[in-house]
Protein backbone atom coordinates (compact mmCIF):
# COMPACT_ATOMS: atom_id res chain seq x y z
CA UNK A 1 0.00 0.00 0.00
CA UNK A 2 1.20 3.50 -0.74
CA UNK A 3 1.54 6.39 1.66
CA UNK A 4 -1.68 7.36 3.51
CA UNK A 5 -2.44 10.80 4.93
CA UNK A 6 -5.42 12.61 6.43
CA UNK A 7 -5.97 16.06 4.96
CA UNK A 8 -8.30 18.79 6.20
CA UNK A 9 -10.08 21.77 4.73
CA UNK A 10 -13.17 23.92 4.97
CA UNK A 11 -14.57 22.12 1.93
CA UNK A 12 -13.98 18.72 0.36
CA UNK A 13 -12.10 20.29 -2.58
CA UNK A 14 -9.92 22.32 -0.25
CA UNK A 15 -9.09 19.24 1.81
CA UNK A 16 -8.17 17.28 -1.35
CA UNK A 17 -6.01 20.10 -2.69
CA UNK A 18 -4.21 20.37 0.65
CA UNK A 19 -3.54 16.64 0.55
CA UNK A 20 -2.24 16.75 -3.00
CA UNK A 21 0.19 19.49 -2.04
CA UNK A 22 1.43 17.44 0.91
CA UNK A 23 1.91 14.36 -1.27
CA UNK A 24 3.32 16.45 -4.10
CA UNK A 25 1.25 14.60 -6.69
CA UNK A 26 -1.88 14.88 -8.83
CA UNK A 27 -5.43 13.63 -8.31
CA UNK A 28 -4.96 10.75 -10.79
CA UNK A 29 -2.28 9.22 -8.56
CA UNK A 30 -4.30 8.92 -5.35
CA UNK A 31 -7.42 7.22 -4.02
CA UNK A 32 -9.66 9.49 -1.96
CA UNK A 33 -12.07 8.65 0.83
CA UNK A 34 -14.13 11.43 2.41
CA UNK A 35 -14.28 10.92 6.16
CA UNK A 36 -17.11 12.09 8.39
CA UNK A 37 -17.27 15.83 8.69
CA UNK A 38 -16.74 17.29 12.12
CA UNK A 39 -20.18 17.74 13.61
CA UNK A 40 -21.07 21.02 15.18
CA UNK A 41 -22.77 21.26 18.53
CA UNK A 42 -25.27 23.99 19.17
CA UNK A 43 -22.91 25.78 21.52
CA UNK A 44 -20.02 25.64 19.00
CA UNK A 45 -21.87 27.14 16.06
CA UNK A 46 -19.09 29.62 15.50
CA UNK A 47 -16.46 26.89 15.11
CA UNK A 48 -15.22 26.71 11.50
CA UNK A 49 -16.43 23.72 9.45
CA UNK A 50 -13.80 21.01 8.95
CA UNK A 51 -13.78 18.29 6.29
CA UNK A 52 -11.32 15.42 6.50
CA UNK A 53 -10.30 13.16 3.62
CA UNK A 54 -8.13 10.07 3.63
CA UNK A 55 -5.76 10.02 0.68
CA UNK A 56 -3.73 7.01 -0.36
CA UNK A 57 -0.89 7.35 -2.84
CA UNK A 58 -1.21 4.66 -5.48
CA UNK A 59 1.63 2.20 -5.91
CA UNK A 60 3.71 2.76 -9.04
CA UNK A 61 2.77 -0.69 -10.33
CA UNK A 62 -0.93 0.08 -10.00
CA UNK A 63 -0.82 3.39 -11.82
CA UNK A 64 -2.38 3.39 -15.22
CA UNK A 65 0.27 2.52 -17.72
CA UNK A 66 0.98 4.91 -20.54
CA UNK A 67 -0.01 3.60 -23.98
CA UNK A 68 2.88 1.81 -25.59
CA UNK A 69 4.07 3.56 -28.69
CA UNK A 70 4.80 1.06 -31.40
CA UNK A 71 7.99 1.81 -33.24
CA UNK A 72 7.62 1.95 -36.97
CA UNK A 73 9.29 -0.97 -38.67
CA UNK A 74 12.22 0.28 -40.72
CA UNK A 75 12.01 -1.16 -44.20
CA UNK A 76 15.28 -1.61 -46.05
CA UNK A 77 15.12 -2.42 -49.72
CA UNK A 78 17.44 -4.96 -51.30
CA UNK A 79 19.56 -3.89 -54.26
CA UNK A 80 17.23 -5.87 -56.51
CA UNK A 81 14.17 -4.07 -55.11
CA UNK A 82 15.87 -0.71 -55.54
CA UNK A 83 16.55 -1.48 -59.17
CA UNK A 84 12.98 -2.68 -59.82
CA UNK A 85 11.41 0.28 -58.02
CA UNK A 86 13.55 2.82 -59.86
CA UNK A 87 12.79 1.24 -63.21
CA UNK A 88 9.04 1.19 -62.45
CA UNK A 89 8.97 4.90 -61.66
CA UNK A 90 11.22 5.96 -64.53
CA UNK A 91 9.12 4.06 -67.07
CA UNK A 92 5.95 5.66 -65.71
CA UNK A 93 7.41 9.17 -65.70
CA UNK A 94 8.80 8.73 -69.20
CA UNK A 95 5.26 8.16 -70.47
CA UNK A 96 3.47 10.79 -68.42
CA UNK A 97 5.83 13.77 -68.87
CA UNK A 98 5.10 13.73 -72.60
CA UNK A 99 1.68 15.16 -71.72
CA UNK A 100 3.10 18.11 -69.77
CA UNK A 101 3.59 21.55 -71.26
CA UNK A 102 7.23 22.43 -71.72
CA UNK A 103 10.26 20.28 -70.99
CA UNK A 104 10.19 18.27 -67.79
CA UNK A 105 13.47 17.15 -66.28
CA UNK A 106 13.31 14.46 -63.62
CA UNK A 107 15.79 12.49 -61.58
CA UNK A 108 15.14 9.27 -59.65
CA UNK A 109 17.66 8.12 -57.04
CA UNK A 110 17.35 4.86 -55.13
CA UNK A 111 18.62 3.76 -51.72
CA UNK A 112 17.73 1.09 -49.18
CA UNK A 113 15.30 3.62 -47.66
CA UNK A 114 13.32 4.16 -50.87
CA UNK A 115 13.28 6.53 -53.83
CA UNK A 116 13.82 10.25 -54.17
CA UNK A 117 12.15 11.83 -57.18
CA UNK A 118 12.90 15.41 -58.23
CA UNK A 119 10.97 17.02 -61.08
CA UNK A 120 11.69 20.38 -62.68
CA UNK A 121 9.30 22.27 -64.96
CA UNK A 122 7.86 25.71 -64.28
CA UNK A 123 4.56 24.57 -65.75
CA UNK A 124 3.96 21.90 -63.09
CA UNK A 125 2.11 24.11 -60.64
CA UNK A 126 -1.03 22.05 -61.26
CA UNK A 127 0.86 18.98 -60.05
CA UNK A 128 1.70 20.71 -56.77
CA UNK A 129 -1.77 21.97 -55.96
CA UNK A 130 -2.94 23.97 -52.94
CA UNK A 131 -0.39 23.64 -50.13
CA UNK A 132 1.06 20.59 -51.87
CA UNK A 133 -2.14 18.51 -51.77
CA UNK A 134 -1.76 17.25 -55.35
CA UNK A 135 1.97 16.70 -54.92
CA UNK A 136 1.40 14.36 -51.98
CA UNK A 137 -1.36 12.52 -53.80
CA UNK A 138 0.96 12.03 -56.79
CA UNK A 139 3.70 10.91 -54.39
CA UNK A 140 1.39 8.16 -53.11
CA UNK A 141 0.69 7.06 -56.68
CA UNK A 142 4.42 6.82 -57.37
CA UNK A 143 4.87 4.74 -54.21
CA UNK A 144 2.28 2.26 -55.45
CA UNK A 145 3.88 2.08 -58.89
CA UNK A 146 7.37 1.72 -57.44
CA UNK A 147 6.33 -1.25 -55.32
CA UNK A 148 5.23 -3.47 -58.20
CA UNK A 149 7.37 -6.60 -58.15
CA UNK A 150 8.87 -5.77 -54.73
CA UNK A 151 8.27 -7.68 -51.52
CA UNK A 152 8.50 -4.51 -49.41
CA UNK A 153 6.57 -1.29 -49.61
CA UNK A 154 8.63 1.35 -51.41
CA UNK A 155 8.69 4.81 -49.87
CA UNK A 156 8.86 7.59 -52.44
CA UNK A 157 9.80 11.18 -51.59
CA UNK A 158 8.72 13.52 -54.39
CA UNK A 159 9.60 17.16 -54.85
CA UNK A 160 8.57 19.43 -57.72
CA UNK A 161 10.39 22.68 -58.52
CA UNK A 162 11.93 22.57 -54.99
CA UNK A 163 8.45 23.17 -53.52
CA UNK A 164 9.20 21.39 -50.24
CA UNK A 165 12.39 23.37 -49.71
CA UNK A 166 10.55 26.65 -50.29
CA UNK A 167 7.63 25.55 -48.09
CA UNK A 168 10.00 24.66 -45.27
CA UNK A 169 11.56 28.12 -45.39
CA UNK A 170 8.09 29.73 -45.38
CA UNK A 171 7.03 27.70 -42.33
CA UNK A 172 10.21 28.53 -40.44
CA UNK A 173 9.61 32.23 -41.07
CA UNK A 174 6.01 31.79 -39.90
CA UNK A 175 7.19 30.06 -36.73
CA UNK A 176 9.60 32.91 -35.90
CA UNK A 177 6.97 35.55 -36.61
CA UNK A 178 4.28 33.86 -34.50
CA UNK A 179 6.73 33.30 -31.65
CA UNK A 180 7.47 37.03 -31.58
CA UNK A 181 3.72 37.74 -31.53
CA UNK A 182 3.15 35.39 -28.59
CA UNK A 183 6.04 36.93 -26.63
CA UNK A 184 4.77 40.45 -27.32
CA UNK A 185 1.07 39.87 -26.59
CA UNK A 186 1.60 37.08 -23.99
CA UNK A 187 -1.33 35.27 -25.60
CA UNK A 188 -1.27 31.87 -27.34
CA UNK A 189 -1.64 31.70 -31.11
CA UNK A 190 -3.47 28.93 -32.96
CA UNK A 191 -2.22 28.18 -36.45
CA UNK A 192 -4.40 26.85 -39.24
CA UNK A 193 -4.57 23.07 -39.75
CA UNK A 194 -1.43 21.62 -41.27
CA UNK A 195 -0.06 18.31 -42.46
CA UNK A 196 2.07 16.34 -39.95
CA UNK A 197 5.34 17.14 -41.72
CA UNK A 198 4.52 20.87 -41.69
CA UNK A 199 3.74 20.82 -37.96
CA UNK A 200 7.02 18.99 -37.39
CA UNK A 201 8.95 21.78 -39.14
CA UNK A 202 7.47 24.40 -36.79
CA UNK A 203 7.97 22.17 -33.73
CA UNK A 204 11.63 21.74 -34.67
CA UNK A 205 12.11 25.43 -35.39
CA UNK A 206 10.86 26.48 -31.94
CA UNK A 207 12.03 23.59 -29.78
CA UNK A 208 15.12 25.51 -28.62
CA UNK A 209 13.20 28.73 -27.98
CA UNK A 210 13.34 29.35 -24.23
CA UNK A 211 10.26 31.58 -24.20
CA UNK A 212 7.60 29.71 -26.17
CA UNK A 213 6.40 26.13 -26.57
CA UNK A 214 4.31 24.31 -29.15
CA UNK A 215 1.69 21.61 -28.95
CA UNK A 216 -0.73 19.99 -31.38
CA UNK A 217 -4.48 19.76 -30.84
CA UNK A 218 -7.46 18.39 -32.74
CA UNK A 219 -7.87 15.42 -35.03
CA UNK A 220 -6.58 14.87 -38.55
CA UNK A 221 -7.03 16.42 -41.04
CA UNK A 222 -7.90 19.43 -38.86
CA UNK A 223 -5.05 19.02 -36.39
CA UNK A 224 -3.27 22.31 -35.72
CA UNK A 225 -0.43 23.81 -33.72
CA UNK A 226 -0.75 26.13 -30.74
CA UNK A 227 2.18 28.35 -29.81
CA UNK A 228 2.14 29.70 -26.25
CA UNK A 229 4.44 31.12 -23.57
CA UNK A 230 6.36 28.61 -21.53
CA UNK A 231 5.00 28.27 -18.01
C-alpha positions as CSV (number, residue, x, y, z in Angstrom):
1,X,0.0,0.0,0.0
2,X,1.2,3.5,-0.7
3,X,1.5,6.4,1.7
4,X,-1.7,7.4,3.5
5,X,-2.4,10.8,4.9
6,X,-5.4,12.6,6.4
7,X,-6.0,16.1,5.0
8,X,-8.3,18.8,6.2
9,X,-10.1,21.8,4.7
10,X,-13.2,23.9,5.0
11,X,-14.6,22.1,1.9
12,X,-14.0,18.7,0.4
13,X,-12.1,20.3,-2.6
14,X,-9.9,22.3,-0.2
15,X,-9.1,19.2,1.8
16,X,-8.2,17.3,-1.4
17,X,-6.0,20.1,-2.7
18,X,-4.2,20.4,0.6
19,X,-3.5,16.6,0.6
20,X,-2.2,16.7,-3.0
21,X,0.2,19.5,-2.0
22,X,1.4,17.4,0.9
23,X,1.9,14.4,-1.3
24,X,3.3,16.4,-4.1
25,X,1.3,14.6,-6.7
26,X,-1.9,14.9,-8.8
27,X,-5.4,13.6,-8.3
28,X,-5.0,10.8,-10.8
29,X,-2.3,9.2,-8.6
30,X,-4.3,8.9,-5.4
31,X,-7.4,7.2,-4.0
32,X,-9.7,9.5,-2.0
33,X,-12.1,8.7,0.8
34,X,-14.1,11.4,2.4
35,X,-14.3,10.9,6.2
36,X,-17.1,12.1,8.4
37,X,-17.3,15.8,8.7
38,X,-16.7,17.3,12.1
39,X,-20.2,17.7,13.6
40,X,-21.1,21.0,15.2
41,X,-22.8,21.3,18.5
42,X,-25.3,24.0,19.2
43,X,-22.9,25.8,21.5
44,X,-20.0,25.6,19.0
45,X,-21.9,27.1,16.1
46,X,-19.1,29.6,15.5
47,X,-16.5,26.9,15.1
48,X,-15.2,26.7,11.5
49,X,-16.4,23.7,9.4
50,X,-13.8,21.0,9.0
51,X,-13.8,18.3,6.3
52,X,-11.3,15.4,6.5
53,X,-10.3,13.2,3.6
54,X,-8.1,10.1,3.6
55,X,-5.8,10.0,0.7
56,X,-3.7,7.0,-0.4
57,X,-0.9,7.4,-2.8
58,X,-1.2,4.7,-5.5
59,X,1.6,2.2,-5.9
60,X,3.7,2.8,-9.0
61,X,2.8,-0.7,-10.3
62,X,-0.9,0.1,-10.0
63,X,-0.8,3.4,-11.8
64,X,-2.4,3.4,-15.2
65,X,0.3,2.5,-17.7
66,X,1.0,4.9,-20.5
67,X,0.0,3.6,-24.0
68,X,2.9,1.8,-25.6
69,X,4.1,3.6,-28.7
70,X,4.8,1.1,-31.4
71,X,8.0,1.8,-33.2
72,X,7.6,1.9,-37.0
73,X,9.3,-1.0,-38.7
74,X,12.2,0.3,-40.7
75,X,12.0,-1.2,-44.2
76,X,15.3,-1.6,-46.0
77,X,15.1,-2.4,-49.7
78,X,17.4,-5.0,-51.3
79,X,19.6,-3.9,-54.3
80,X,17.2,-5.9,-56.5
81,X,14.2,-4.1,-55.1
82,X,15.9,-0.7,-55.5
83,X,16.6,-1.5,-59.2
84,X,13.0,-2.7,-59.8
85,X,11.4,0.3,-58.0
86,X,13.6,2.8,-59.9
87,X,12.8,1.2,-63.2
88,X,9.0,1.2,-62.5
89,X,9.0,4.9,-61.7
90,X,11.2,6.0,-64.5
91,X,9.1,4.1,-67.1
92,X,6.0,5.7,-65.7
93,X,7.4,9.2,-65.7
94,X,8.8,8.7,-69.2
95,X,5.3,8.2,-70.5
96,X,3.5,10.8,-68.4
97,X,5.8,13.8,-68.9
98,X,5.1,13.7,-72.6
99,X,1.7,15.2,-71.7
100,X,3.1,18.1,-69.8
101,X,3.6,21.5,-71.3
102,X,7.2,22.4,-71.7
103,X,10.3,20.3,-71.0
104,X,10.2,18.3,-67.8
105,X,13.5,17.2,-66.3
106,X,13.3,14.5,-63.6
107,X,15.8,12.5,-61.6
108,X,15.1,9.3,-59.6
109,X,17.7,8.1,-57.0
110,X,17.4,4.9,-55.1
111,X,18.6,3.8,-51.7
112,X,17.7,1.1,-49.2
113,X,15.3,3.6,-47.7
114,X,13.3,4.2,-50.9
115,X,13.3,6.5,-53.8
116,X,13.8,10.2,-54.2
117,X,12.1,11.8,-57.2
118,X,12.9,15.4,-58.2
119,X,11.0,17.0,-61.1
120,X,11.7,20.4,-62.7
121,X,9.3,22.3,-65.0
122,X,7.9,25.7,-64.3
123,X,4.6,24.6,-65.8
124,X,4.0,21.9,-63.1
125,X,2.1,24.1,-60.6
126,X,-1.0,22.1,-61.3
127,X,0.9,19.0,-60.1
128,X,1.7,20.7,-56.8
129,X,-1.8,22.0,-56.0
130,X,-2.9,24.0,-52.9
131,X,-0.4,23.6,-50.1
132,X,1.1,20.6,-51.9
133,X,-2.1,18.5,-51.8
134,X,-1.8,17.3,-55.3
135,X,2.0,16.7,-54.9
136,X,1.4,14.4,-52.0
137,X,-1.4,12.5,-53.8
138,X,1.0,12.0,-56.8
139,X,3.7,10.9,-54.4
140,X,1.4,8.2,-53.1
141,X,0.7,7.1,-56.7
142,X,4.4,6.8,-57.4
143,X,4.9,4.7,-54.2
144,X,2.3,2.3,-55.5
145,X,3.9,2.1,-58.9
146,X,7.4,1.7,-57.4
147,X,6.3,-1.2,-55.3
148,X,5.2,-3.5,-58.2
149,X,7.4,-6.6,-58.1
150,X,8.9,-5.8,-54.7
151,X,8.3,-7.7,-51.5
152,X,8.5,-4.5,-49.4
153,X,6.6,-1.3,-49.6
154,X,8.6,1.4,-51.4
155,X,8.7,4.8,-49.9
156,X,8.9,7.6,-52.4
157,X,9.8,11.2,-51.6
158,X,8.7,13.5,-54.4
159,X,9.6,17.2,-54.8
160,X,8.6,19.4,-57.7
161,X,10.4,22.7,-58.5
162,X,11.9,22.6,-55.0
163,X,8.5,23.2,-53.5
164,X,9.2,21.4,-50.2
165,X,12.4,23.4,-49.7
166,X,10.6,26.7,-50.3
167,X,7.6,25.6,-48.1
168,X,10.0,24.7,-45.3
169,X,11.6,28.1,-45.4
170,X,8.1,29.7,-45.4
171,X,7.0,27.7,-42.3
172,X,10.2,28.5,-40.4
173,X,9.6,32.2,-41.1
174,X,6.0,31.8,-39.9
175,X,7.2,30.1,-36.7
176,X,9.6,32.9,-35.9
177,X,7.0,35.5,-36.6
178,X,4.3,33.9,-34.5
179,X,6.7,33.3,-31.7
180,X,7.5,37.0,-31.6
181,X,3.7,37.7,-31.5
182,X,3.2,35.4,-28.6
183,X,6.0,36.9,-26.6
184,X,4.8,40.5,-27.3
185,X,1.1,39.9,-26.6
186,X,1.6,37.1,-24.0
187,X,-1.3,35.3,-25.6
188,X,-1.3,31.9,-27.3
189,X,-1.6,31.7,-31.1
190,X,-3.5,28.9,-33.0
191,X,-2.2,28.2,-36.5
192,X,-4.4,26.9,-39.2
193,X,-4.6,23.1,-39.8
194,X,-1.4,21.6,-41.3
195,X,-0.1,18.3,-42.5
196,X,2.1,16.3,-39.9
197,X,5.3,17.1,-41.7
198,X,4.5,20.9,-41.7
199,X,3.7,20.8,-38.0
200,X,7.0,19.0,-37.4
201,X,8.9,21.8,-39.1
202,X,7.5,24.4,-36.8
203,X,8.0,22.2,-33.7
204,X,11.6,21.7,-34.7
205,X,12.1,25.4,-35.4
206,X,10.9,26.5,-31.9
207,X,12.0,23.6,-29.8
208,X,15.1,25.5,-28.6
209,X,13.2,28.7,-28.0
210,X,13.3,29.4,-24.2
211,X,10.3,31.6,-24.2
212,X,7.6,29.7,-26.2
213,X,6.4,26.1,-26.6
214,X,4.3,24.3,-29.2
215,X,1.7,21.6,-28.9
216,X,-0.7,20.0,-31.4
217,X,-4.5,19.8,-30.8
218,X,-7.5,18.4,-32.7
219,X,-7.9,15.4,-35.0
220,X,-6.6,14.9,-38.5
221,X,-7.0,16.4,-41.0
222,X,-7.9,19.4,-38.9
223,X,-5.0,19.0,-36.4
224,X,-3.3,22.3,-35.7
225,X,-0.4,23.8,-33.7
226,X,-0.8,26.1,-30.7
227,X,2.2,28.4,-29.8
228,X,2.1,29.7,-26.3
229,X,4.4,31.1,-23.6
230,X,6.4,28.6,-21.5
231,X,5.0,28.3,-18.0
